[in-house]
Amino acid sequence: MRQVVMHSPGNVQVEDRKDPKILEPTDAIIRLSATCICGSDLWPYRGVEPVDHQVMGHEYVGVVEEVGSAVRTIKVGDFVVGSFWASDNTCEICRAGYQAYCVHRVLMGTIGTQSERARIPLAAGTLVATPRMPEPDLIPSLMAASDVLGTGWFAAVAAEAGPGKTVAVVGDGAVGLLGILAAKQLGAERIITFSRHADRQALAREFGATDIIEERGEAGVARVKELTGGLGAHSVIEAVGTQEAIMQAIHSTRPGGHVGFVGVAHDVAIRGDELFMAGVHLHGGPAPVRQYLPELIQLIWDRKINPGKVFDLMLPLDRAAEGYQAMDKRTATKVLLTV
């Protein structure tokens, strides 16, 4: 099969690799219909995280080709969506709704799903089948559910977005944009988005943003305060992972408000006295996407949401290197790889 491998920062190649095999009775093998490049894949691509001949990808949808002897919830021929964390969905942590912290969890990035086929561990707990084979135009949206939609949704839930609330969103990448969509679906009254990119601003408004702020840092915080009578937003989604972004999120939140942080943190430190005086709730981390998959798949299936619009560049798997370049240079928000 063909699979994406990052040899070193900036060096992405598509190689011939052995087809995956069932290793455990809880495994399944899927033939991917689509995969994609995540913003978090850019950290090693830019040399911020170490990388050495690493298989890439953790988002996936496809058709089940084989199941292990212990797998009962899915069958060969099912079209399935899975999370970027494999989980058993039965342990105490999973039952509490935090499948990303399953006691048996497996990070799909260690297996690599930017490929033609993939082995899915803990398949019964990880994979969710669609009602039947989807129409081709639904595949990008189902692909988004595997990570960025579920992550944006978790961020909105963690920030307690809902009716009567003003929500601010820090980050206009795919997760931030889908955090807007989630906040709108959850009933938020007003959604303020930080963005300097005209194309992303347009999609943000389509997904439900009511206000756009181009300022960043303390200037951006001041604009949020100006728009909220000096108080700040009730709910703030942080979808970047930098020091500036997390502090911008905290300072944009009114006392008693909630911050949902899902940006993969790099060199972030929050001073205890500053957090103490902020009076805000913090909740976030790796999203338990599996918790939301049944609901999100149904919303997509019923065509009530169209999160696939975040994919503004589609390329065949063999051109994955071009996709990485496009996202690195910000000429693409998120790249879908067809298989």
N, C-alpha and C positions, 0 to 999 in steps of 0.2 A: 504494500500500500504506500501511498504518498503521505508524508508527514512533515510539518514545519519544525525546524530545529534552529535555535539561536546559538550559533557557535561562539559568539562574543558580542559585546555591545555593537550595535549597528550592522551586524553580520547575520542576516536571516537567510536560510536556505531551505528548499523543499527537497526532501530526500526519499529514496526508496527504503522502506523499513519492513520488517516482518509483520505479517498480520497478527493482531492480538488473539490470544486464546483464553478460554475459561481456565482460571487458576484456582478459584474457590467455588464451592457450590452456590454461593450467594452472588456470583458474577453474572453479567449479561454482556453480549457483544452487540453493538449497534453499527449499522452502516449509516454514516452521517449524511443528512440532506443539506445541512448548512452548518457553518461555524463562524467565528468572527474574531476580531482583534479587540482586546479590552484596553482601556486607558491604563490599567495597572501593568499591562505588558510593556508599556513604554518606560517603566522604571529601569528594568535591566537593559532595554534597548539603548537608553541614554547613559548607561553606566552607573546609575545611582545604586543599583543592586548588582551583586556579582552574578555572572552567568557564564557557563562553560558547557557548550554542546547540550543545551537544555531543550527537551521537547516542549512545545508551547501550546497554549490554549486550555481554557477551562469552561467554555460555553458551547452548548451542543444541542441539536435536535436530530432525530433520525429514526430509522426503522430497525426494530429488534430482529437480529439474525439468529441468535442462539441464546439460550438461558441455562444457568446452572440448575442442578437438581433441586435446590432449595427455594428457587424463585417461583412464586405462585401468583403474584399480583399482576404480572405482565406476561405476554406470550409472543412467540415469533410472529412477525407481521404487524405488530402494534407500532404506531407512530408515537414517539415518546419525547418528553422534555425533561431534562434533569438539571439539578443545581450544580454550582461549582464546588460545593462540598458534598461528597457522598456520605450518607447517613443511614443508620438502620431504621430510624423513625419509630423505634420502640423503646429506647432507653428512657430513663427518667428525664434527662435533659431534653431529648427530642419531644417527649410528651408535653413538656412545658412550653414548647414552641420555639426552641433554640437549637434547631437541627445543625446549625453551623458549628455547634460545640458538642455534638454527639460524642459519646465516650469512645466510639469506634470510627470516628470520622476519617475520611481520606480526602485530601486536597486533589481535585481533578487536574490541577496544573502539573502535578507530578507524573501524571499518566499522559497528558497531552491530547487535546481534542481538536487541534487544528490538523486534522487528518481525515483520511477516507473512512477509517473504522476506529472504534475505541472500545476498550474494556471498561465497563462500568461496575465498580465494586458496590456491594450492598444494594444491588439493583432493585430489590423489592421495596426498599425504603426510599430510594433516591429518585426513581423514574416515575413519571406520571403520564399515562396514556391519554391521547386525545380521543374524542368520541368515535372518530373514524379517520381515514386518511384525509388530511387537510387539503383545501384548495391551495395551489402554489402561491397565491398572493398573501396567504396567511402565514407562510413560513417565516418571513422576517420578523413579524410580531411575536410568534411563538419562540423564535430565537432570542428576542429581547427578554422574554420571560425567564430565560435560563440564568440571567445575572442582572443586567442593568435595570430592567423593570422591577424585578423583585427587590433589588437593592434600593432603588428610589422609593419603592412602596414602603419598605421597612423604615427608611429614613423619615418618611412622612408620618408613619405610625408612631415611631419613637419620638418625634417632635410634637405628637398629639395634634396634628392638623385635623380640622373638623369644622362643623358649622359655626359661624360667627367668628372664626379665627382669622387673623392676618398672619400669613406665612411668608417668610423671606427665604430665598434659596441662594446659597453661596456656591457657585460653580455652574457653568453652562455647558459642560460635557454631557454625554449620554445619560449618566446617572442623575445629574442635576435637572436636566430636561424632563426625565421621567419622574423625578420627584415632584415636579410641577404637575404633571399629569395625575399622579397619585393624590396630591393635595386637592386638586380639583375634584377627583372622584370621591374623595372623603368629605367633600362639602365645604372646603375653605371659602371664606367670603372674599378675601383679597390675597393675591399672590404677588409678592415683590421679587423680582429676579435681578441678580447682578450679571450683566453681560455687556461685552464690548463688540460682539460680532453680529453684524446685521442678519446673517442667515440664521444664526441660533436665536436671536431675538424674535425673528418671525415665527420660528417653530415654538418658542416659549409661549408666545401669545396664542398660537393655535392650540397648544396644550392647556392653556388656562391662565397664563400670567396676565395680571392687570396693570402692573407697573414695571418699568425697566430702569435700572440704575447702572450707569457706566462707571461711576467712581468706585474705588477700592479702598481697603484699609479703613482708617479712621474717617476719611472723607465719605466713604460708602456708608459707614455706621451713622454718620451725621444725617445723610439723606434718608435712611430708614427712620431715624428719630423724627425728622421733619415730616415724613409722610404718616407718622403714627402719633401725632400730638405730643411728641417728646418722650414717649414711653418705650418704644421698640416693639418688635413683632411678638405675638404670642408664641409662635412656633418658627424655628429656624432649622433648615436643612443644610448641613455642611457636606459637600461632595467633592472636595479637592484633596485634603490631606496635608496641607502645608501649615506652617506656623501662622502666617498671615490669615489664611482662610479660617482656621479654628478660632482665632481671637476675634476676627471680624464677625463670625457667627455668634460667639458668646456676647460680644458687646452690642450686637444688634437685637438681642433678646431682652424683653422687659423682665423685671424682677418677677419671679414666679413662673416664667415661661419655660419652654422646653427646647433643647437643642438635640436634633437627631444627627449624629455624625457618622458618616460612612466612607469618607475619603480615606484611602490607605495612608496612614500617618507616616511621615518621614521627618525626623528631627523636630518633632513637636514637643514642647514643654509648657505646661500651664502652671504659673506661680500659685502656690496655695493661698496666699493672702488675696490675690486678685480673684480667684475662683470663689473664695469664701465670701467676698463682698458682692459678687455678681448676683447671688440669690437665684440661680437658674438650675434647672434639671438637665443633666447630661445622660444620654442613652445612645448607644450605637455600637460600632464594631462591624465585623463580618456579618453580612445579612443572612438570616435564616430563610433563604429563598424558598426552601421546600415547604415551609409553613403556608406560603401564599400561592403556590403553584396551582392547586385546583381552582381557586377563585380567579386567578389571573387568566388561566387557560380558558375558563368559561367566558369571561369578559371579552377575550379576543375572539373566541369561537362565535359568540353572538354579535360580533362586530360593533361592540359598544366602545372599544378603545382601539387605537391603531399605533401602538408603540414602535412598530417597525419603521416609522418615519425617521427615527434617529439614524438609520443607516443611509448615509448620503453618498456612499461609494460601494459598489459591488464588483468583486473581482473573483476569478476562478482561483482555487487553492494554489495552483502553481505560480500565481503572481502575488503571493503573500508579501514578499519583500516590498513591492510597490505600496501595498496597503499600510505597512509599518511606516514607510517614508511619508505617506500622505498624512497619517495621524500625527507623526512627529512634527511635521511642518505646519500642522493645523489647517491643511487644505481639505481635510475630511474630519467630521465629528466622530464617526464610527464606521468601520469597514466590515461588510458582510463578505464572507468567503464561501463561494458556491462549491459544492463537491459533486 
